[in-house]
């Protein structure tokens, strides 16, 4: 009975979000919220497919998101023409990692990017040409993209493999934090005050959401309260970090569009939350 109710709730959330995305212009939703919505919709598409159709279908939708994020990043950074083999290797790292999520091979998933891809990329950079100048920078640029935009985001998919509703909770918690940040930033607080407010204000709401969703997630209320502290803190840290990267890349947040910062800006709230929340739940709940 609970399973049937959860399926209906998930499908209703996805349908409602679909209507909002289609009607966002009529509703007068402006950037950055209007830019953020399609990626939120994509996450719920992944969850809906994983729960109602097949996880093995849903996970490859998330792989496409990571591929697009990687492509956008490479269009923004200054890469040398001789790094083309390393860039190709980075693209191939996406199916390489998601295959291990697809097959539930946790050991290889954990090692796929930070060990094997990180060993292969420097070799491909070195293989690209005789000019060694800029090699370290190229390796750093590519490895940074893989760890943030592929490896970290991939943890959302692996969490959905074990429990779609745990993944929904993490994404919904991030949404609460992002909405709070939009309201708080409008008040022009000092940077430190803004960060503290982004952690303290949404925390009780995230914790309450976690407690309410306990029948579906199976997360005890104590850990739900802990997530109410953990998720806002990680969202604030992730946004602060990626904001600095966006400035360095010349991304204008007032003119976000596909290929010019839209994907990176929309995923920034998840890059710290996804892996840390995944490992927190895996370690303390021993549920996986």
C-alpha positions as CSV (number, residue, x, y, z in Angstrom):
1,X,0.0,0.0,0.0
2,X,2.8,2.4,1.0
3,X,4.6,1.6,-2.2
4,X,1.6,2.4,-4.3
5,X,1.1,5.7,-2.5
6,X,4.8,6.6,-3.0
7,X,4.5,5.9,-6.7
8,X,1.5,8.2,-7.0
9,X,3.2,10.9,-5.0
10,X,6.4,10.7,-7.1
11,X,4.4,10.8,-10.4
12,X,2.4,13.7,-9.1
13,X,5.5,15.6,-8.2
14,X,7.0,15.0,-11.6
15,X,3.7,16.0,-13.4
16,X,3.4,19.2,-11.3
17,X,7.0,20.1,-12.0
18,X,6.5,19.4,-15.7
19,X,3.5,21.9,-15.8
20,X,5.6,24.5,-14.0
21,X,8.5,24.1,-16.5
22,X,6.1,24.4,-19.4
23,X,4.3,27.4,-17.9
24,X,7.3,29.2,-16.5
25,X,7.0,32.2,-18.9
26,X,3.3,32.6,-18.2
27,X,4.0,32.4,-14.5
28,X,6.6,35.1,-14.8
29,X,9.4,33.0,-13.3
30,X,12.6,34.9,-13.9
31,X,16.3,33.9,-13.8
32,X,18.0,32.2,-12.0
33,X,14.9,30.2,-11.0
34,X,13.7,29.8,-14.6
35,X,17.1,28.5,-15.6
36,X,17.3,26.2,-12.6
37,X,13.9,24.5,-13.2
38,X,14.7,22.3,-16.3
39,X,17.6,20.7,-14.4
40,X,15.4,20.1,-11.3
41,X,12.8,18.6,-13.7
42,X,15.6,16.3,-15.1
43,X,16.4,15.0,-11.7
44,X,12.8,14.1,-11.1
45,X,12.7,12.5,-14.5
46,X,15.6,10.3,-13.4
47,X,13.8,9.4,-10.2
48,X,10.5,8.7,-11.9
49,X,12.0,6.5,-14.5
50,X,14.1,4.7,-11.9
51,X,11.1,4.0,-9.6
52,X,8.4,3.4,-12.2
53,X,10.2,2.1,-15.3
54,X,13.8,0.9,-14.7
55,X,16.7,2.3,-12.7
56,X,18.9,1.3,-15.7
57,X,17.0,3.7,-17.9
58,X,16.9,6.6,-15.4
59,X,20.7,6.5,-14.6
60,X,21.7,7.1,-18.2
61,X,19.5,10.3,-18.3
62,X,21.7,11.5,-15.4
63,X,24.8,10.5,-17.5
64,X,23.6,12.8,-20.3
65,X,23.3,15.7,-17.8
66,X,26.9,15.1,-16.7
67,X,28.1,14.9,-20.3
68,X,26.3,18.2,-21.1
69,X,27.9,19.8,-18.0
70,X,31.3,18.6,-19.1
71,X,30.8,19.9,-22.6
72,X,29.7,23.3,-21.3
73,X,32.7,23.5,-19.0
74,X,35.2,22.8,-21.8
75,X,33.6,25.5,-23.9
76,X,34.3,28.0,-21.2
77,X,37.9,27.1,-20.2
78,X,41.0,27.9,-22.2
79,X,42.2,24.5,-23.5
80,X,45.0,23.8,-25.9
81,X,44.3,22.1,-29.2
82,X,46.8,19.4,-28.3
83,X,44.6,18.5,-25.3
84,X,41.9,17.0,-27.6
85,X,42.8,13.4,-26.6
86,X,42.5,14.2,-22.9
87,X,39.2,15.9,-23.5
88,X,38.0,12.9,-25.4
89,X,39.2,10.7,-22.5
90,X,37.2,13.0,-20.1
91,X,34.0,12.4,-22.2
92,X,34.6,8.7,-22.2
93,X,34.9,8.8,-18.4
94,X,31.2,9.5,-18.2
95,X,30.0,6.1,-19.5
96,X,33.0,4.5,-17.8
97,X,31.7,5.6,-14.4
98,X,28.0,5.3,-14.9
99,X,28.4,1.8,-16.1
100,X,29.5,0.9,-12.6
101,X,26.4,2.7,-11.2
102,X,24.3,0.8,-13.7
103,X,25.7,-2.6,-12.6
104,X,25.9,-1.7,-8.8
105,X,29.7,-2.2,-8.7
106,X,30.4,0.1,-5.8
107,X,34.1,-0.6,-5.5
108,X,34.8,0.4,-9.1
109,X,32.4,3.3,-8.9
110,X,34.4,4.8,-6.0
111,X,37.7,4.3,-7.8
112,X,36.6,5.1,-11.4
113,X,37.3,8.9,-11.5
114,X,39.7,9.6,-8.6
115,X,42.0,6.7,-9.4
116,X,41.7,5.4,-13.0
117,X,40.6,8.6,-14.8
118,X,43.0,10.7,-12.8
119,X,45.8,8.4,-13.9
120,X,44.8,8.3,-17.6
121,X,44.1,12.0,-18.1
122,X,47.8,13.2,-17.4
123,X,49.0,10.5,-19.8
124,X,46.6,11.7,-22.5
125,X,47.6,15.3,-21.9
126,X,51.3,14.4,-22.2
127,X,50.5,12.3,-25.3
128,X,48.9,15.2,-27.1
129,X,51.9,17.1,-28.3
130,X,55.6,18.0,-27.9
131,X,54.9,21.4,-26.2
132,X,55.0,20.6,-22.4
133,X,54.1,24.2,-21.4
134,X,50.7,24.3,-19.9
135,X,50.6,20.5,-19.1
136,X,49.9,21.0,-15.4
137,X,47.2,23.5,-16.0
138,X,45.4,21.2,-18.6
139,X,45.5,18.3,-16.2
140,X,44.1,20.4,-13.4
141,X,41.3,21.8,-15.5
142,X,40.2,18.4,-16.8
143,X,40.4,16.7,-13.5
144,X,38.5,19.4,-11.7
145,X,35.7,19.0,-14.2
146,X,35.6,15.2,-13.8
147,X,35.5,15.3,-10.0
148,X,32.8,18.1,-9.7
149,X,30.6,17.5,-12.7
150,X,30.8,13.8,-13.2
151,X,31.9,12.0,-10.0
152,X,30.1,14.2,-7.5
153,X,26.8,14.4,-9.4
154,X,27.0,10.6,-10.1
155,X,26.5,10.0,-6.4
156,X,22.9,11.2,-6.7
157,X,22.3,8.3,-9.2
158,X,24.0,5.8,-6.9
159,X,21.8,7.0,-4.0
160,X,18.7,6.5,-6.2
161,X,19.8,2.9,-6.8
162,X,19.4,2.2,-3.1
163,X,16.5,4.4,-2.4
164,X,14.8,6.8,-4.9
165,X,13.1,8.6,-1.9
166,X,16.5,9.2,-0.2
167,X,17.6,10.9,-3.5
168,X,14.4,12.8,-3.7
169,X,14.9,14.0,-0.1
170,X,18.5,15.3,-0.9
171,X,17.3,17.1,-4.0
172,X,14.3,18.6,-2.3
173,X,16.5,19.7,0.6
174,X,18.8,21.5,-1.9
175,X,15.7,23.2,-3.5
176,X,14.7,24.5,-0.1
177,X,18.2,25.9,0.5
178,X,18.3,27.5,-3.0
179,X,15.0,29.2,-2.6
180,X,16.1,30.5,0.8
181,X,19.3,31.8,-0.7
182,X,17.4,33.6,-3.4
183,X,15.3,35.4,-0.8
184,X,18.3,36.1,1.5
185,X,20.5,37.4,-1.2
186,X,17.9,40.0,-2.2
187,X,18.5,41.7,1.2
188,X,22.2,42.5,0.3
189,X,23.7,41.0,3.4
190,X,27.5,41.0,4.0
191,X,29.1,37.8,2.5
192,X,29.7,36.1,5.9
193,X,26.3,37.0,7.1
194,X,24.8,35.7,3.9
195,X,26.5,32.3,4.2
196,X,25.5,31.9,7.8
197,X,21.9,32.8,7.0
198,X,21.9,30.3,4.1
199,X,22.9,27.6,6.6
200,X,20.7,28.6,9.6
201,X,17.4,29.6,7.9
202,X,16.6,26.5,5.7
203,X,18.0,24.0,8.3
204,X,14.8,23.5,10.3
205,X,12.7,23.2,7.1
206,X,15.1,20.5,5.7
207,X,15.0,18.7,9.0
208,X,11.2,18.8,9.1
209,X,11.0,17.5,5.5
210,X,13.4,14.6,6.4
211,X,11.2,13.7,9.4
212,X,8.0,13.9,7.4
213,X,9.5,11.7,4.6
214,X,10.6,9.0,7.1
215,X,8.0,6.5,6.0
216,X,9.3,6.6,2.5
217,X,13.1,7.0,3.1
218,X,13.4,5.0,6.3
219,X,15.8,7.6,7.7
220,X,15.4,7.9,11.6
221,X,14.4,11.3,12.8
222,X,17.9,11.8,14.5
223,X,19.6,11.5,11.1
224,X,16.9,13.6,9.5
225,X,17.8,16.4,11.9
226,X,21.5,15.9,11.1
227,X,20.7,16.3,7.4
228,X,18.9,19.5,8.3
229,X,22.3,20.8,9.4
230,X,24.5,19.0,6.8
231,X,22.6,19.8,3.6
232,X,22.3,23.6,4.1
233,X,26.0,23.8,5.1
234,X,27.1,21.8,2.0
235,X,24.9,23.8,-0.3
236,X,26.4,27.1,1.0
237,X,29.9,25.7,0.7
238,X,29.3,24.4,-2.8
239,X,27.7,27.6,-4.1
240,X,30.4,29.8,-2.6
241,X,33.1,27.6,-4.2
242,X,31.5,27.4,-7.7
243,X,30.6,31.1,-7.6
244,X,34.4,31.8,-7.5
245,X,34.9,29.4,-10.5
246,X,32.1,31.1,-12.4
247,X,33.7,34.5,-11.9
248,X,37.1,33.2,-13.1
249,X,35.4,31.6,-16.2
250,X,33.6,34.9,-17.0
251,X,30.1,33.5,-16.5
252,X,27.5,36.3,-16.4
253,X,24.7,35.0,-14.1
254,X,22.4,37.7,-15.5
255,X,22.7,36.1,-19.0
256,X,22.8,32.4,-18.4
257,X,22.1,30.1,-21.3
258,X,23.0,26.6,-22.5
259,X,26.7,26.4,-23.2
260,X,27.4,29.7,-21.3
261,X,27.1,28.7,-17.7
262,X,23.5,27.6,-17.4
263,X,24.3,23.9,-16.5
264,X,27.2,24.7,-14.2
265,X,25.2,27.3,-12.3
266,X,22.2,24.9,-12.0
267,X,24.3,22.0,-10.6
268,X,26.5,24.0,-8.3
269,X,24.3,23.4,-5.2
270,X,24.7,19.6,-5.6
271,X,28.5,19.1,-6.1
272,X,29.2,19.0,-2.3
273,X,25.9,17.7,-1.1
274,X,25.6,14.6,-3.4
275,X,28.8,12.7,-2.3
276,X,28.8,13.8,1.4
277,X,25.0,13.0,1.9
278,X,25.5,9.7,0.1
279,X,28.4,8.6,2.3
280,X,26.7,9.9,5.4
281,X,23.6,7.8,4.8
282,X,25.7,4.8,3.7
283,X,27.9,4.9,6.8
284,X,25.4,5.7,9.6
285,X,22.4,3.9,8.4
286,X,24.2,0.8,7.1
287,X,21.3,0.6,4.6
288,X,23.3,-0.2,1.5
